[in-house]
Amino acid sequence: MAAQSCCDAVAGTAAPVATRRLKLTRPLASLMKARKIRKKAAGGKRPRAAASRKRVMAIRRKMEALRRLVPLCGDDGGVVGQESGGDRLDELLLHTAGYILRLQMQLRVMQVMVHALNNLPED
């Protein structure tokens, strides 16, 4: 009977209770602890090495994309950066910087030409 009267009392106040927000506990704290424990058990160095490898591979993919975008000039046989050495990376970045400057100069020349052609004196 006590349970029935308790339910009746709660049923009368069910509307305000339903609209009240529940405070949720943070399950992330326990998940983070579990991850830390797993890292310690694994030695901790392997995930770092894997992350480092992923970063290196991402950089390589981006450098390959840059190689495809930048036309090459010079006496290097048309190939820059076949080896993964730092010298080749520096060469590629220098070629890229030069290419950007050439494109900017071409743009300026075309803008001057358009301006000059639009402002021709009438005869």
N, C-alpha and C positions, 0 to 999 in steps of 0.2 A: 504494500500500500504506500509505503514511503516513496518508492520508486515512481509509482503512478502519480503521486502528488508533485514530485519533483519534475516529471515530464510535463504535467499540466502547467506548472509554473513557468517552465521554459517555453512551452508552446504559446503562452500568452505574450512572451517577449521575443518571439522568434523574428519578427520583422526588424527590430533594431539590431539584433545580433547578425542577421544576414547582410545588412548594409555595412557593417563594420569591417574594415580591412584587417586581414590577418597579417601578423608580423611574421615574416619568414626568417628562419635562421639561415646563416650563410653556409651552404654546403661546400663552397669553394675552399674554405679553410681546411677542411678534412681532406679534400682532393689534393690540395697543395702539399699537405703533409705526406700523403701517400706517394706523391711524385718524388718528393725529396728522399723518402726512404728507398724507393726504387733506384734513384740515381746513385745513392750511396752504395747500395748493394751491387750495382753494375760497375762501380769503380769511378764513375763520374767523368772519366776522360773520353770515353767512347762517344757520348753524345756531342761533345765539343768537336771531336775530330770529324764526325759526320756533318755537323753544321759547317765546319770549315770547308769540307769538301764540297758541300752544296753551294757555299758562297763562291768558291773558286770556279765551279762549273757554271754558275750564273754569270760571272764576269767573263768567262770564255765565250759563252753564247752571245753576250752583248758585243764583245770584241769582234766575233765573226760577223755579226750583223753590221757593224761599223765598217769592216773590211769590204763587205759587199756594197755598201753605200758610197764609199769614197773611191773615185777613180784614181788610179795610181799613175805616177809619172816618175821618170828617172831611169837609171841604168840598173835597176834591181831585177830586170827580167819580167816586170809586171807582177811580181809577187812580193808582198810585204807580210811579214809575220808568219811564215811557215813554221818556224821554231817558236816555242812558247817563251823564249828568253825575254829579259827585260829590255834589251836593246831594240828588239823588234817591236815591242809594245810602245817604246818611246818614239820609234820611227812612225808607227801608225798614228799616234797622237799628233806628231808634228805634221804629217801629211794632211791629217784632218783639219788642223788649225789653218794650214795654208789654203786648203780647199775652201774653207769657210770665208777666208779673206778674199779669195778670187771671186767667189759668188757674190759677196758684198760689193766688190768693185764693179762687177758686171751689172748688178742692180742699179748702182749709182749712174753708170754710163747710160743705161736704158732710160732711167728717169730724166736725165738731162736731155736725151734725144727726144723723148715724148714732149717735154716742156718746150723745147726749141721748135718742134714741128707743129705744136698747137698754137704757138705765138708767131707764126710767119707773118711778115708784113704784107699787106694787101697792095698789089700793083695797080 
